[in-house]
Amino acid sequence: MVHAVHVPLEAIPISGLDLGNARSMVAFASRLPGGLLHARRLIRRFAPDVVVGAAGYVSVPVVAAARMAKIPVVLLEQNALPGRATRLFAGGAHVVAASFAGTAKSLPKARVVHTGNPIRAEVEAIPRRPLGERCRQVLVMGGSQGARRLNEAVLAGLRELLESDSEIAVTHQTGALDEARVTRFRLALPVELQARYHVAAFFSDIASEEAAADLIVMRAGGSSLAEASALGRPMVLVPYPHAGGHQQYNAAPYVDMNAAVSVDDAEFSGNRFVAEVRRMIVDRARWHAMARASSAMGRPDAAARVVELVGEAATWRQFKDRVHS
């Protein structure tokens, strides 16, 4: 099976693990032996010098198989608070490449290097655009799983926002589940307002939409934060409140450095959406300061730094093999 970008893809028979759900735990335990066997066969066939684990449940059998084969492991952790897979394997990994500097505190027995979170090549290629004299273009990233709160807040406050300011435009990525509802809402608006409200389930060139935005409203996923800060965009973050609340830890450094404003999920209403955008319009000094702080936190060289660590691990493996030969 080959992905559209022509990278070979192997599917591992494994499922997610929810420690609060007995059925999930049974499913994970029952599939793990088969997943581990599949991963061991894959590693024997591919014969890698290094295995990179990008965290998440699917990495568990592959990283475990690599450890059994004494192949060095590089772990990528995109969240400030490391997940269970990273915590499980960090101590035996060659290195953990962390998106957040604070991750090291949660992994005291591991070697942790703060690389930042690798971003897509198309984001790296976009010229950095300084902000203009005022906030005009708002991008709402409501397409991720669990982002319905963002979509509902936009629908509740959008008309008031657009009617109160003729220069404001909103681009709204809704996700597939809410696309039809949001599209119906847009078509019910007056034509003049429709022209300043752009809607799609997903934008094929979302990197350009991010670069064009004067303000990004979104959850606080590691990859999204990395891209927005690499582009120097001010952010209004609404951390996903579930999954252990890990996104609140992701948001905290950006809030502390004044690169973002964080709003609790339960408080993010239509009124709050409008209020946060208006604050950026009115307080232009703060808005510009947030952009500068966001840019300062961006790490556009993160991918290159991770590649260096992978190369280091491969060199270490080759040296070890020569010593034992």
C-alpha positions in Angstrom: 0.0 0.0 0.0 1.4 3.4 -1.0 0.3 6.8 0.2 -0.3 9.7 -2.2 3.1 11.1 -1.5 4.7 7.8 -2.6 5.9 6.8 0.8 5.6 3.1 1.4 3.0 2.4 4.2 2.7 -0.7 6.3 -0.4 -1.1 8.5 0.1 -2.6 11.9 -2.8 -4.5 13.5 -3.2 -2.6 16.8 -5.8 -0.4 18.3 -6.0 2.6 20.6 -5.8 2.3 24.4 -8.2 4.0 26.8 -7.4 3.0 30.4 -10.8 4.1 31.5 -12.6 1.7 29.0 -12.5 -2.0 29.7 -13.4 -2.9 26.2 -10.6 -0.7 24.8 -8.1 -2.4 27.2 -9.1 -5.9 26.1 -8.9 -5.0 22.4 -5.5 -3.5 22.8 -4.2 -6.5 24.8 -5.6 -9.0 22.3 -4.1 -7.2 19.3 -0.7 -6.4 20.7 0.9 -9.9 20.2 -0.1 -9.9 16.5 1.0 -6.3 16.1 4.4 -7.1 17.7 4.8 -10.1 15.4 4.0 -8.1 12.4 6.4 -5.3 13.5 9.2 -7.9 14.0 8.8 -9.3 10.5 8.7 -5.8 9.1 12.0 -4.8 10.9 13.7 -8.0 9.8 12.7 -7.3 6.2 13.5 -3.6 6.2 16.7 -4.0 8.4 16.7 -0.3 9.6 19.6 1.3 11.3 17.3 3.4 13.4 13.6 3.3 14.2 11.7 6.5 14.8 8.7 6.4 17.0 6.3 9.2 16.6 4.4 8.3 19.8 0.8 7.1 19.8 -0.5 3.6 20.2 0.6 2.4 16.7 4.3 3.0 17.6 4.2 0.6 20.6 4.7 -2.7 18.7 7.2 -1.2 16.3 9.3 0.4 19.0 9.1 -2.7 21.1 10.3 -4.8 18.2 13.2 -2.4 17.6 14.2 -2.7 21.2 14.2 -6.5 20.9 16.4 -6.3 17.9 18.7 -3.9 19.6 18.1 -1.2 17.1 18.4 2.4 18.4 15.2 4.2 18.8 14.5 8.0 18.4 11.2 9.1 19.9 9.3 12.2 18.7 7.1 13.8 21.3 4.9 16.7 20.0 3.0 17.4 23.2 4.4 19.2 26.3 3.1 16.4 28.5 4.5 13.1 27.0 2.0 10.4 26.2 2.0 6.8 27.5 4.0 5.4 24.6 6.8 7.9 25.1 6.9 7.4 28.8 7.0 3.6 28.3 10.0 3.7 25.9 11.8 6.9 26.8 14.3 5.4 29.2 15.6 2.9 26.6 15.5 5.3 23.7 18.7 6.8 22.2 17.0 10.2 22.5 13.6 11.8 22.7 13.2 14.8 20.3 10.7 17.1 22.2 8.6 19.9 20.8 8.6 21.6 24.2 11.5 22.4 26.5 9.4 21.5 29.5 8.9 17.9 28.4 12.3 16.9 29.9 10.9 17.4 33.4 8.4 14.6 32.8 11.1 12.2 31.5 13.9 12.4 34.1 15.6 9.1 33.2 15.7 9.8 29.4 17.9 11.9 27.2 15.6 14.7 25.9 16.6 17.2 23.3 14.4 20.2 22.6 14.2 20.2 18.8 10.8 21.8 18.3 8.1 20.1 16.3 8.9 19.4 12.6 6.6 21.3 10.3 5.6 20.6 6.7 7.8 21.6 3.8 5.1 23.8 2.3 5.0 25.8 5.6 8.7 26.2 5.6 8.7 27.4 2.0 6.2 30.2 2.7 7.8 33.7 3.1 7.2 35.2 6.5 4.6 38.0 6.3 4.6 40.7 8.9 1.3 41.9 10.2 -0.4 44.9 8.7 -1.7 47.9 10.6 -4.8 46.1 11.9 -6.4 42.7 12.3 -8.5 41.9 9.2 -8.3 38.2 8.4 -9.3 35.6 11.0 -8.7 31.8 10.4 -10.6 29.3 12.5 -9.2 25.8 12.5 -12.2 23.8 13.4 -11.4 20.7 11.4 -9.7 18.6 14.0 -11.5 15.9 16.0 -13.2 17.3 19.0 -13.3 20.9 17.6 -17.1 21.2 17.4 -17.0 23.8 20.2 -15.0 26.1 17.9 -17.5 25.6 15.1 -20.5 26.3 17.3 -18.9 29.5 18.7 -18.3 30.8 15.2 -21.9 30.2 14.1 -23.1 31.9 17.3 -21.0 35.0 16.9 -20.1 35.4 13.3 -22.9 37.6 12.1 -22.4 40.1 14.9 -18.7 40.2 14.2 -19.1 40.7 10.4 -21.9 43.3 10.8 -20.0 45.3 13.4 -16.8 45.6 11.3 -16.8 45.8 7.5 -13.1 45.1 7.2 -13.1 41.7 9.0 -13.2 38.5 7.1 -13.3 34.9 8.5 -12.0 31.8 6.9 -13.4 28.7 8.6 -12.1 25.1 8.3 -15.0 23.1 9.6 -14.1 19.5 9.3 -16.3 17.0 7.4 -18.8 16.5 10.1 -19.9 20.1 10.4 -19.4 21.2 6.8 -23.0 20.9 5.7 -24.4 22.7 8.7 -21.9 25.5 8.4 -22.4 25.8 4.7 -26.2 26.2 5.2 -25.5 28.9 7.8 -23.3 30.8 5.4 -25.9 30.6 2.5 -28.5 32.1 4.9 -26.4 35.2 5.4 -26.8 38.4 3.4 -24.6 38.3 0.2 -22.2 41.0 1.5 -21.5 38.9 4.6 -21.1 35.7 2.6 -18.4 37.4 0.7 -16.4 37.8 3.9 -17.0 34.3 5.3 -15.1 31.5 3.5 -16.0 27.9 4.5 -14.6 24.5 3.6 -14.3 21.1 5.4 -10.6 21.2 4.7 -8.5 23.6 2.7 -6.0 21.9 0.3 -3.5 24.7 0.9 -4.1 25.3 4.6 -0.5 26.5 5.0 -1.2 29.5 2.8 -4.4 30.2 4.7 -2.4 30.2 7.9 0.2 32.6 6.5 -2.5 35.0 5.2 -4.3 35.1 8.6 -3.9 38.0 11.0 -5.2 35.8 13.8 -5.6 32.0 14.2 -8.3 30.5 16.4 -7.7 26.8 17.1 -7.2 23.9 19.5 -3.7 23.5 20.9 -2.4 20.5 19.1 1.4 20.3 18.8 1.7 20.4 15.0 -0.8 23.3 14.7 1.1 25.3 17.3 4.4 24.7 15.6 3.1 25.8 12.2 1.4 28.9 13.6 4.5 30.0 15.5 6.8 29.3 12.6 4.7 31.7 10.6 4.6 34.3 13.5 0.8 34.3 13.9 -1.0 35.4 17.0 -3.3 32.8 18.4 -6.5 32.3 20.4 -6.3 28.8 21.7 -9.1 26.7 23.0 -7.4 23.5 24.4 -9.2 20.3 24.0 -10.4 19.5 27.5 -10.3 15.7 27.3 -7.4 13.1 26.6 -5.9 14.0 30.0 -6.0 17.7 29.3 -2.7 17.5 27.5 -3.5 20.4 25.2 -3.6 22.8 28.2 0.0 21.9 28.8 0.8 22.6 25.1 -0.9 26.0 25.3 0.8 27.2 28.6 4.2 28.1 27.2 2.6 30.2 24.4 0.4 32.0 26.8 3.3 32.6 29.2 5.4 34.1 26.4 2.4 36.2 25.3 2.2 34.5 21.9 -1.4 33.4 22.5 -4.5 33.8 24.5 -6.1 30.6 26.0 -9.8 30.2 26.6 -11.3 27.2 28.5 -13.4 25.0 26.3 -16.5 25.5 28.4 -16.2 29.3 28.2 -15.7 29.6 24.4 -19.1 30.9 23.3 -20.1 33.1 20.4 -19.8 36.1 22.6 -16.3 35.1 23.7 -15.2 34.5 20.1 -16.3 38.0 19.1 -14.8 39.5 22.2 -11.3 37.9 21.6 -11.3 39.1 17.9 -12.3 42.6 18.9 -9.5 42.8 21.5 -7.0 42.1 18.7 -8.6 44.8 16.5 -8.7 47.4 19.3 -5.4 46.7 21.1 -3.0 46.8 18.1 0.1 47.1 20.2 -0.7 43.8 22.0 -1.6 42.1 18.7 1.7 43.0 17.2 3.5 42.0 20.4 1.8 38.6 20.2 3.0 38.1 16.7 6.6 38.9 17.6 6.4 36.5 20.5 4.9 33.8 18.4 7.6 34.2 15.8 10.3 34.0 18.5 8.9 30.7 19.7 8.8 29.2 16.2 11.4 26.6 15.3 11.3 26.2 11.5 14.5 24.2 11.6 12.9 21.5 13.8 12.9 18.8 11.1 16.6 19.4 10.4 17.4 19.0 14.1 15.5 15.8 14.3 17.3 14.5 11.2 20.6 15.2 12.9 19.5 13.1 15.9 18.5 10.3 13.7 21.9 10.4 11.9 23.6 10.5 15.3 21.7 7.3 16.3 22.7 5.6 13.1 26.3 6.5 13.5 26.2 5.2 17.1 24.7 1.9 15.8 27.4 1.5 13.2 30.2 2.2 15.7 28.7 -0.3 18.1 28.5 -3.0 15.4 32.2 -2.4 14.5 33.2 -2.8 18.1 31.4 -6.1 18.5 32.5 -7.5 15.1 
